[in-house]
Amino acid sequence: MKSVLSIAAFLLLNPGVHAFWRMQCGSPLVTDMIDPLVQPGVSPAKHVHNIMGGDAFDKTTSWARLQESTCTSCEVKGDKSIYWVPTLYFQKASGELVQVNQKDGMLVYYIPERGGSAVETYPKNFGMMAGDPKLRIFDESNEAGSEAYMRQMGIGFNCLNYGGTPEAFAARRKMPNKEEMKGCVNGLRADIIFPSCWNGELDSDDHRSHMAYPSSMEDGTCPDTHPRRLITMKFETLFDVAEFSDVDGTFVWSTGDETGYGYHGDFYNGWDPELLEAAYKDTSCVPPETTATGGDITQCNTFTSRNQLQSPLEMNACKIKAITGKEYTGPFEKLPGCNPVGGTPGDCGSVVVENAVAAPSSSVVQVVAHAHEKTTSTTSTTPSPTPTPTTISTTTRKKQTSKKVEVASVPVAKPVVTANPVLDVGSVPEKKVKEVVVTVVETVYQTVYNQAVETATEYVPHHARHRRFFRRAPRHL
């Protein structure tokens, strides 16, 4: 039988070993169409995300801005980083779309490097993205070991059933279909491994090119173009698909992706630099043998001695209101933004709709129109907001004002949400305006919700969802 090495012997034989821990994040800080990495300053962004982390999350971000967080929805108080993934929806046979609840929050892995490479901790104002939201196939033309191939291999799915035989880690590259989902009685787990080889830049145009995967995905050698090594990160996010097991329909990500090949994740660093550096060098965080209990963050003296770990109730209590002012639980007739189910982002034709519910505020529907000429409005609604650098710190949100022309104001009953209506230009006298563009439609419920959309529920750890920590050569399943 294999003997258990002491920590001292383990470190002596593996001089490149660094700490390893799993950090729990609670229920999302917010679900919103905001992406400060890919679309800084834009509201709404391209698609809906579940966001975890520091409550200073905003349309733009920076390390300094995140330090203004008064709480975090993740376990370590000194980690004000933000972590986000696309939202999962279920489309019923009727076409109606509703959000699938995230279950037990998210696990973020901070993984050791065992090849002997010197590992640097994340610098200030560093962000990165893993995956490609536009992918809909596993591209077999990519050469094994290439960056494009590794990017696809970094994504995997598991059907969790604690009463059955556990699936291997990332057993599926494609998201299970509706029939297969019936076996996910304890949830669908979506995994994504981030690249760890770095070229020294804080970001890149596509938010991926400044990073590359090492030869063995989680460790190994880095390419010459990206010689520096950062900590390897992995997200495990669990979704409660079982509540739809007896409902006809299909699961789809907020990007319109039904395959899972377009799953992705984003990270922006908000760690206390000294805390992260100390923890990653802390030998108490290194298990003597990599077992299912390895990576238990409560064994890390750096965190426990500094009273850095918070309870699930504290994590789940950290919430902010949606920056877009919308609710994204559904029901919808279409996905929010330009994300047709089964299509690719942006494939909506000439009309882009934001199909979301405004936060409850009144019992009327107002259609607000802007005319390009001979109207009281001076705001053009066609261009998207100009993106601003992610390093800009925005401490307060200023309300943008524009003059409005109220077309109608009538009481309505609780509606089924539909896409933004387009004003019938033919009904407007041509001599008054040449073109009318509808920019805002606020559909509200007649009565205020009796309950919050999302309630904080205590997380109960499930050891079965934690994979054994092992090295593997990339292979296509």
N, C-alpha and C positions, 0 to 999 in steps of 0.2 A: 504493500500500500504506500502511496506517495506520502512522504512525511511533510508536515507543515513547517515551513521555514519561519524562523524568527524575523521580525521586522529588520533587525540589524543585518542579518545575513542576506535578506531579500534585497536590501539597498546596496550591500556590498557587491552582490552578483549582478545587479542591474543599476549601474551608476546614473542612467538617464531617467530613472523613475521619478515621477512627480506625483502630487496628491491626486486623489480620486474621490469625488463625492457626487451624490444625487441631491439636487435641491428641489424641493416641492414648491410649486406655485399654486395658489388657490384658484377659485373661480375667476373668470376674467375681470380685470380692472374695468374694462368697457368693451362693448362690441360696436364697432363704428367703421365708417368708410374714410379712414385717415391712414396715411402712410408717410411718415416724416423722412423715411430713407429714400424710397423710390419716387415719391411725389411731394417733396417738401413744400409747405405753404398752400397746398391744394385741398379744398374742401367742397364737395366730396371727392375722394380719390377714386381709383378704378373699381375696387371691389371691397366687400366687407371683410374685416379681420376680427379675430378674437385677440385681445391685447392683454398681456400680463406685465406687471412690473410697477415702476414708480409712478405716482399720481401726478407728476409734472409732465406727463405725456401730452404732446400737443402737435399741431400741424407742422411745426419746425422743431428741431431739437438740437441739443449740444450736451456735452458732458456737464458743463456748468449749469445748464438749465435743469438737468435731471437731478442735480444735487439739491434743488429747491423742493424736491418731493417731500411731503410730510408723512407719507406712508408708502409701502410697497405691498403688492399682492403676492410676493414671493417670500420664501422662508427666511432669508438673510437680510437683516435690517440695513446693513451697510451696502447692499446691492440695490442701487436705484436704476439698474438697467431696464430696458424694455424688450420684451420677447413677443413676437406675434406671428400668427398663422391664419390662413383663410378660414372662414366660417363654413361649416357643413350644413346643408339644407336637405330636406326631404320633399320631393315633388310627388304629390298624390296622383292617382289615376285621373282625377278631375282636372289636373294641371295646377292646383293650388300648391304653393311652396311655403313651408314652415321651417324654422330653425331647429336643428338638432342640438340639444344641450351638451355642453362640454361636461364630462364626468370626472370628478376627482382632480380637476385642474390640469396641471402639466408638470412633468418631471424634466428638469434640465440637468443633463450630465456634464460634469467637468472631468474630463478623462485624462489619465496619465499617458505619457509618452515613454515607451520602453526601448526605443532604439538607440538611446544615448545622446540624442540631440538636445541642445540647449533650448529651453522653452521660455519665451517671453510672455508676460501677461498682457492683456488687452490695453492698448494706449487710450488716452483720453480722445474723445471725438471720433472713435472708431466704430464703424458699422459694417455689416455684411449681410448678404442674402444667400440662401442655399436653395437650389431647385430652380425650375423655370415654369412660371404659371401658364405659358402658352403650349407646353408639351401635351400631346394627346396620344402618343404612341411611344413604345420603347424603340428608339431608333437603332435598328440592327446594323446600320451602316457605320456607326461609330466604332472605331477600333478599340478592342479591349485594353484598358489601361489609359486611354486618352482622357482628357479632362471632361469632354462631353459624356463619355461612357461612365466615368466615376460620378458625375453629377446625377445621372439617373440611378446609379447603384446606391447612392446615398439615401434613397427613399424606400420605405417599406411599410407594409401593413400586417397586422395580426388580428385575428378574431379571438377574443378572450372568452374562455369558458373554463372557469376554475374547477368545474366538476368533471372535465374531460381531459384528454391528453393535450398538454401545452404545445402550441405551434413553435417552431424554431423562430429565432429573431428575424424579423423582416422576411417572413416566409413567403410573402406575396409582394411582387413589385407593382401589380395592378390592384386597385381597390376591389374588394369582393363585390359581386353583384348582389341584387336584392335577395335572391334565394340563398346565397352563401351567407348573407348577413344574419340569417336566422340562427346560425351557429354562434354568433357573437353575443351570447347571453349576458356577458359581463362587460361588453363594450367593444368598439373598434378602436384599436390603437394605431395611430399614425406616427411613424418615426422618421426623423430626418437628421442626417449627420452633416455637420458643417465642415468645410475645408479648413485646414490649419496651416498651410504653407503660405507665406506672406511676402509681398514684394516691398514692404515698407511704407506703402501709401495708406492713408486713412480711409479712402473710398475710391471708387472708379465709376465710370459712366454707367455701366450696367450693374454696379454694386456687387459684382462677382469676380471681375477680372483681376482685382488686386489680391485675390486669394486663389489657391489651387489645392487639390487633394494630394496627400502623400501617396506613395506607391501602394500601400496596404490599406488605404481608406482612412483608418484611424491613426496609423503610424507608418513607419517606413521612411523612405528617402524623399526629399522634396526636389522638384525640378529646379534647374539652374536659374530659371526666371523668377522663382519665388523661394529664395534660399533660407529665409528666416522662418522660425517656427513659433506659432502661437498655440494656446491651449486648444485641444479638440473639444468641441461642444456638440451635444446631441439633444434634440427635443423628443420627448414621448408625450403625445397628447391623446387623451381618451375621450371618445364620444359615445353617448348613450343611444346607440342605434336600436337597442332591444325594444324600446317603446313603440317602434314602427313595424315590429316583426309580423303583425297580423294585418297590416295595412298595405294595400296595393300601391305600388309606385316605385320610385328610384331615388337613390342618394346622389347629390350633386354638390360640388364645392361652389363657393361664391363666385368663382371665375367662370362658371358654366361647365366645369370639367366633371364628367361622369366616370373617368378612368382612374384617376389618382395619379397619373403620370405627371400632371401639372401641379402636384402638391409642392409647397415651398414654405420657407420660414425666414424670418428676419430678426436681426439682433442689433441693438445699439447699446454700447457700453456706458454704464453709469456706476460701475464699482468704485468704492473707496480704494484707491490704488495700493495703499499700504496693507489694507486688510486682505485683498486678493493675493498680493505677493506673499504675505505671511502664510496664508492658508495653503497656497500651492506648494510651499516648501515644508509644510507641516507633516512630519513623518507619522503622526497619529492618524492622519487621513489616508494612509497607505495600508491596505489590508495585507496581512502576511500571506494570504492565499486568496485568489479571486473566486469567491463563492457568491451565491445568490444574495448574501447579506453584505457583500462588499460595497463600499461607497456610502455607508450609512453616515450621513452628515452629522449626526449627534455624537459620533466618535471623534470628530475633529476638535482638538483642544482650542485651536484659534477661534472658532466660533463659540464654543460653550464657555470658555473662560472670559470672553468679552461680552457675554450675554447678547449674542447676535441673533439667536434663533427665536422666531416668534411662532405662536400657535396657529393652527388652522383657522380658528375664529378670528384672530388678528389679521391674518392674510385675507380672508374672505370679507372682512369689514372695509378693506381699502377699495373704494369705488370712485369713479368720476362720472359725470353726465356726458352723454355723447356730444362731441364737439360739433358735429353736423346738426345737432338738434333733432335727429331722427331716431326711430326705433326699428330694429332690424330682425325682430322675431317672426314677422309675418302675421297672418297669411298674405302672400303676394300672388299676383298672376304672372309676374316676371321677376327675375332676380334683380336686385338693385344695381343700377349702373348699366353699362352696355356689356352684358355677359349672358348671351343666349345659351340655354341649356343644350349641351351637346356640341356647342360651337366653340369658338375661340374669342377671347376678349376683344372688343372693338368691332365685332362683326354684326352690327345692328343697323346698317344702312345709314341714311343721312340724319335720322332722328335718334338722339340719345336721351333716354329717360332715366330719372332716378326714382325707382319704385320703392319708396319707403314711407313710413308713417311719421308725421310730425308729432312731436311730443304734445300730449293733451294740453290745450290752453283755452279753447272756446268751442262753441257748438255751431259754428258756421264754416262753410267752405268759401274761401276767397280765391278767385282766379286773378292773378296779377299779371298784366301784360305790359311789355315795353315796346314802343314803336320806334323805329330808326329815325323817322322824320315827323315833324309837326306834332309832337307829344310833349308832355311835361317831364318825361324821363330822360335822363342824360347818360344812363348807364347802358353800354353794349353788353349783351349777354352771350354772344357767340364765342369769344375767345375764352380759353381756360385761364385761371389765375396764373400769373407769372411765378414759376418756382423760385424759391429763395434758397440760399445755401443752407445745408443742414447744420452748420456751425453757428447760425444765428440764434441768439437766446431771446425767447419771447416770454416775458414774465407776465404780461397782461394781454388779454384778447380784446381788441377794439372792435366794436360793432360797426360794420359797414352800412352806410345808409344810402338809399336811393329813393327817388320819388316814385310813387306807385299810382296806377290807375285802377281803381276798383271796378271790376266789371259786374260782379254778382256777389250777393251776400244772402244766402238762404239757409234755414235750418235743415239739417239732414239727420237721418237715423244712422246708427253704427254701420259703416260701409264695409264691403269687401274691397280691399285695396287694389287699385288698378294703376296702370301707367299714367303718367302725366297727360291730361287731355290737351289736344292741340286746338287752339282757337280757330274758328271758321273765319278765315280771312275774307271770304266772299261776302260775309254779312256786315263787314265794316265798309263804310263809304270810302271809295277809292280816293276821293279828293282830300280826305282827311289824313290818311296814312297810306304808305306804299307797302309796308311789310310789318307784320305784327309777330313778335316772337314771345312765346310763353316761357317765362323763366322760373316761376315759383308757383307751386300748387300745394296748399296746405290742407290736408284732409285730417279732420280731428274727430274724435269720438264725442258723443253727446254727454256722456258721463265720464268722470275721472276713474281710472283703474282703482279697484279696491285694494289691490296688492301691488307691490313692486314687481317689475318684470322678472327680476332675478333676485333670489333670496340666498343669503350666505348659508351654506350647509357645511357641517363639519366633515372634513376629509378623514376617511378610514383607510389607512394604508393597506394595500393588497400586495403582498410579497410576490404573488404569482405573476404580477404584471412586470416585475423587474427581471430583466434578462440576466443570464450569467455573463459576466464580463470576460470576453475572450477575443482573441485575434482571429481574423478570417481573411482569406484571399477573396477578392471580389468575384462573385459569380452571378450569372443572370438566371433568376428563377422565374 
